[in-house]
């Protein structure tokens, strides 16, 4: 239960780390989307600290005793949210960057080139971002992924869909043995499609190409 079918970590990974880490640990998850409503946001914090401090522009929004899992209810501000964990003289910080409405898809293969003969399987990250490229962590849905060239896409289900949670998803592509450039595309209604390429070469050494 720590990762999903495509090995993307869930929040439970942060909980496990907060329970077992000896060093000061801090994991922050939440929706910090700028929807212009100023509504309360629920922020999930995992830590082995003594205190947690939430602040925006050096203004303290909350200072609470820390637990392994703490929920903070904070008023949204269109600025970076900083969370600081305190344990004695130790401090560790994390932040959430505000983002706008989901606008486009970014496709991010783990590698941009492979040897065709190896028929390698390559992980492919998919993100939904706003108009400035910031991950839209409030986006939930499915993207349709297609490929052209010497690869086939591996899906978790029989449909050619990739599930997106908190703005992120993942699938894999496997080379068919042929040489050439594979074009990978991801699309969804209302979003600008994302495209990436992987070169499969017959050469002994790999040459990066995007």
C-alpha positions in Angstrom: 0.0 0.0 0.0 3.0 2.3 -0.1 3.0 2.8 -3.9 0.4 2.5 -6.7 0.5 0.1 -9.6 3.1 2.2 -11.4 5.3 2.6 -8.3 4.3 6.2 -7.6 4.5 6.8 -3.8 1.4 7.4 -1.8 1.1 9.6 1.3 1.5 6.4 3.4 5.2 6.5 2.4 5.5 9.8 4.4 3.7 8.2 7.3 6.0 5.3 7.4 9.0 7.6 7.3 7.6 9.7 10.1 7.2 6.6 12.2 10.6 5.1 11.5 13.1 7.9 10.8 15.7 8.8 13.4 16.7 12.1 11.7 14.1 14.9 11.7 11.6 14.1 9.0 8.9 16.2 7.3 6.5 15.3 4.6 3.9 17.8 3.3 1.0 17.0 1.0 -2.0 19.1 0.1 -4.0 21.2 -2.4 -2.6 24.8 -2.6 -4.5 25.8 -5.7 -5.3 29.4 -6.4 -9.0 29.3 -7.2 -9.7 32.9 -6.1 -12.0 31.8 -3.3 -9.8 32.2 -0.2 -11.3 29.0 1.2 -9.8 26.8 3.9 -7.3 24.2 2.6 -6.6 20.9 4.3 -2.8 20.2 4.5 -1.5 16.8 5.4 1.8 16.8 7.4 3.8 13.8 8.5 6.7 14.3 10.9 8.5 13.1 13.9 9.0 16.7 15.2 7.8 18.3 18.4 6.2 21.3 16.8 4.9 22.3 13.4 4.7 25.9 12.1 2.8 27.0 9.1 3.6 30.4 7.6 3.1 32.6 4.5 5.4 35.6 3.9 6.8 35.2 7.4 3.3 35.5 8.9 2.6 32.6 11.1 -0.7 30.9 10.3 -0.5 28.1 12.9 1.9 26.6 15.4 0.7 23.2 16.7 2.2 20.2 18.5 3.3 17.6 16.0 2.1 14.1 15.6 3.2 11.4 13.2 0.2 12.6 11.1 -1.2 16.1 11.5 -4.0 17.8 9.6 -3.7 21.6 9.2 -6.7 23.6 8.1 -5.3 26.8 6.7 -6.8 29.8 4.8 -5.5 30.0 1.3 -3.1 32.7 0.3 -1.7 33.2 -3.2 1.8 32.9 -1.8 4.2 30.0 -1.0 3.1 28.1 2.0 6.0 27.2 4.3 5.8 24.3 6.8 8.6 24.0 9.4 9.2 21.1 11.7 10.9 21.8 15.0 12.6 19.3 17.3 14.8 20.8 20.0 17.4 22.9 18.0 16.6 21.0 14.8 14.5 22.5 12.0 13.4 21.2 8.7 11.2 23.0 6.2 9.0 22.2 3.2 6.8 24.3 1.0 3.8 24.2 -1.3 3.8 26.5 -4.3 0.4 28.0 -5.3 -0.8 27.0 -8.7 -3.5 28.0 -11.1 -6.1 26.1 -13.1 -5.0 23.0 -14.9 -4.1 24.0 -18.5 -1.7 21.5 -20.1 -0.1 18.1 -19.9 3.7 17.4 -19.6 5.0 14.0 -20.6 8.4 13.0 -19.0 10.0 9.7 -20.1 12.7 8.4 -17.7 15.1 8.1 -20.7 15.2 9.8 -24.1 17.2 7.1 -25.9 17.5 3.3 -25.8 19.1 0.5 -27.8 16.4 -1.0 -30.0 17.8 -4.5 -29.7 17.3 -4.4 -25.9 13.5 -3.9 -26.2 13.7 -1.8 -23.0 10.8 -0.8 -20.9 10.9 2.9 -20.0 8.9 4.6 -17.3 6.9 7.6 -18.5 5.7 10.3 -16.0 2.7 12.4 -16.9 1.9 15.7 -15.1 -1.0 18.1 -15.4 0.3 21.7 -15.0 -1.1 25.2 -15.0 -0.2 27.8 -17.6 3.1 28.5 -15.9 4.2 24.9 -15.7 3.4 24.3 -12.0 1.9 21.0 -11.1 -1.9 21.2 -10.6 -2.1 19.2 -7.4 -5.9 19.4 -7.3 -6.3 17.7 -10.7 -7.9 14.2 -10.6 -8.9 12.3 -13.7 -7.7 10.2 -16.7 -5.5 11.0 -19.7 -5.6 9.1 -23.0 -2.0 8.1 -24.0 -1.1 7.0 -27.5 2.3 6.1 -29.1 3.6 6.1 -32.7 6.8 4.4 -33.7 8.7 1.3 -32.4 7.0 1.0 -28.9 3.8 -0.1 -27.3 2.3 1.4 -24.2 1.7 -0.7 -21.1 -1.5 0.3 -19.2 -2.8 -0.8 -15.8 -6.2 -1.4 -17.3 -7.3 -2.6 -20.8 -8.2 1.0 -21.8 -5.5 3.3 -23.1 -6.0 5.6 -20.1 -3.6 6.8 -17.4 -5.0 7.7 -14.0 -4.0 11.1 -12.6 -4.0 11.8 -8.9 -2.8 15.0 -7.4 -1.7 16.1 -10.9 0.6 13.2 -11.5 0.4 9.8 -13.2 2.6 7.2 -14.8 2.7 4.4 -17.3 5.4 2.4 -19.2 6.4 1.9 -22.8 8.3 -1.1 -24.2 10.4 -1.1 -27.4 9.3 -3.5 -30.1 12.9 -4.1 -31.4 12.8 -1.7 -34.3 14.9 1.4 -34.6 13.4 4.9 -34.9 11.8 7.7 -32.9 8.8 6.9 -30.8 6.3 9.8 -30.3 4.3 9.6 -27.0 1.2 11.8 -26.7 -1.2 12.4 -23.7 -4.5 14.2 -24.1 -7.6 15.1 -22.1 -10.6 17.3 -22.7 -9.9 20.9 -21.8 -6.1 20.5 -21.6 -3.3 21.2 -24.1 -1.8 17.8 -25.1 1.6 16.8 -24.1 4.2 15.1 -26.4 7.6 13.5 -25.8 9.9 11.4 -27.9 12.2 8.4 -27.2 14.9 7.4 -29.8 15.5 3.7 -30.3 18.9 3.3 -32.0 20.7 0.3 -33.5 24.0 1.8 -32.5 26.1 0.2 -29.7 26.2 3.5 -27.8 23.1 5.5 -27.1 22.8 9.1 -28.4 20.4 11.3 -26.5 17.7 12.9 -28.6 14.5 14.7 -27.7 
